[in-house]
């Protein structure tokens, strides 16, 4: 299926490392990031899951729940988790602390097919396409807000994904857009739909219009709203 930004994100019921999950019920009132992996016990995936495990407090600050998917079984995931914890130095002792987010069992590839996550150029040992490194950010209204597809050979930058979530959540509340390379707290751009007579009320810190050769006043900068 093809999902466009703003579309309702489908729910599904799957087995996972924390038991059976109904996706929408598991989300509750939170946002979610669903990210897929080609297979268990693979090098790039191991680094990615360790990175996300360390970032769980940052996702929690943003009311975002991470959930991973790989095309292997729960039993395989549980063994792999010990490698991930060891690689990421996530615990002082080896097997006692739970992993901080679920990993979905998609050994049937049913969900990978449903969400169009397969990488046709990467074929596994069984002769079937591997799951690509898909990223879906879903908001609390269960709508798709961001989608990125990486090939199986390219690891993701989860710092960038956090930055994008910061932008999404800010621009949901304020009539601004975030410019290239923006970081939280930096200046934002005023939306073109905001009329000049609305500026004082919406942006008490002031707005700066940037002069352009065209003479059009569409580039307006303001301090990052609280």
N, C-alpha and C positions, 0 to 999 in steps of 0.2 A: 504494500500500500504506500501511497505517497502522502506525506504529511507536510503541510505548509505551516509557516509561523502563524500563530493565532488559532490553529485548529484545535478542537478538543483532543486530548491525548487519550488513546484507548486504555481501558483497564484490562487486566489479565490476571489469571490465577496460576501461580507457578510454585514449584518446590525451590527451596533456597537453603542456605546454610543456617537460617534461623527458623526453618519450618516452612509450611505452606503460606504464601503471601497472596492476598488480593491487593493489587497495586494501589488502587485509589484509597482503599481502607488503610493500607500501610502508610500512605502519605498523610492522611488526616488533613489538618489545616496547614501543613508545611509545603514548601517548594520541594522539588526533588531534582537530582541529577542522576540520570541513568546512563551508564557508560559500558560499552561492550568490549570484549577481548577475543582474539582469535582462538586461544586455547590455554588450558592450565599448563603449568610447568614450562613456560616460555619466558625468555629473558626480559623483553621489553614490558610485558604484562606484569611481571613481578615487580619491576621498578615502579610502574604506575600505581599498582595497588598499595604498595608501601608508601608512596607519596601521598595518596588520598587519605590513607589511615592517619598520617601525621597532620593532615589538614582538616580532619573532622571537627575540631573546635572552631576553626574558621568558618566552615560551612554552617555549623550550629548557630554561630553569631548572626548569620543571615537567614536563619530559619529554613535551611536547606538540608534535606536528607540524601546522602549518597547511597546508590545501589549499583552493584556491578553485575555483569552478565558474561558468562563464558560457556562455550559449547561442550562442556563436560559435566559429569555428575556431581551431586553433592558430596559423595564420598571422595571423589577426586579433589574437589574444592577444599575439603577439610584437611586433606594431607598437604595440599599446596599452601594453605594459609600458614602452616608452620614455617615453610621456606620464606614466605613474605615477611613474617614477623622477624625471622632471623636476619634477613637481608636488611630490613629497615630498622633493626635494633629497637623494635617496638615495645619489648618487655624485658625486664631484668631476668625473668625466669622463662623457660621455653614454652610450656604448653598450658599455662593456667589461666591466662586472661583471655576473655572473648575477643574475637575480631570485631572492630567497631562499626561495621556495616555489612549488610547481606551480600552474598554472591548468588545469583540466580542460576539454577540448573536449566540450561537450554540444550541438553544433549540431543534432543529431537530436532534442533534448529527451527522449531516452530515459531518462536518469537523473533529470531533473527530474520526469518522470511517475512513475517507479518510486518515488521518495522523496517524492512528493506536495508538490513545491516550487512549483507554479504558482499565480500570483496571478490569479484569474478576473476581477478588477476592473481589471487593467492590461493593455491590449491593445497589442501592438507594431504596427509598420508593415505586417507581413505578415498582420495580422488574427488573430494567435494570442496566447494569454495569455503574459505575461512571467513569468520566474522570480521568485519573491518572494525576500526576503532571509532565507533559512533559515540557522539555525545548529544544527549537530549536534556535540556533544562525545561522543566515543567513547573508552572506557577501554582499557587494555592487554589486557583480556580480550575486546575487540571487542563490548562491550555499550554501548548508547545510555544516556548518563548525563544529558544535558541537551538540550533541544530548544526553540528559540525561533523563531517566524515573525514577521518584520517585513514590512509592506507595502513595495512597491517604492520608495515615496516617502520612506521614513524610514531614515536612516543608523543604523548600529549603534554601540553604546558598547562598544568592545572592552576598555576598562578594567573594565567590569562583568563581562564574560565571563571575564577573568582572575580577578577576585574570586570568581566562582562556581566556577571550577576549583580555586582555593585551598580553598574550603569543601568541595568534593567530596573532594579528596585528604586533607584533614585528617580529615573525618568517616568516611572509609574506615578510618583507623587508630585513631581514638579514639572513645569512646562519648559523643560530644558532638554538638550541633547548633549552627548559627551563627544568631544572632538578626538581626533587621532591621538593615540598614546595617552589618553586621559588616565589619571589616577584619582582615587577618592580624595576630595579636598581641593582639587585643582579647578580652575575656571571652566565654566560650561558655556555652551552656546544657547541663546534664547531661540525657541522655536519660531519659525517664520509665521506661524498662525497667530502669534501674540501681537495684538495691535499696540501702537505706541502709547495710546492713552491707558493701557493696562499695566505698563511697565512699573510705575511707582508703587502700585499696590502689590504686584507680584515679586518685585525685586528691589526691596528697600535699600539694598547695598549699592544700587546703581547699575547701569548698563552702559557699556562702551560700544559705539558703532565703529567698525573698522572700515576706513575709506578704501574703495576699490576703483580700478580704472573704469568699470562699467557704470559707476555712479549708483548702483543698486545697493540699498541698505540692508541686505539680508544677513550680513555677518555681524551679529551682536553678541558681545561677551559679557558674562556676569560672574560674580563670585559663586562658588559651589554652594547651593542652598543647604541649609541644615536638614 
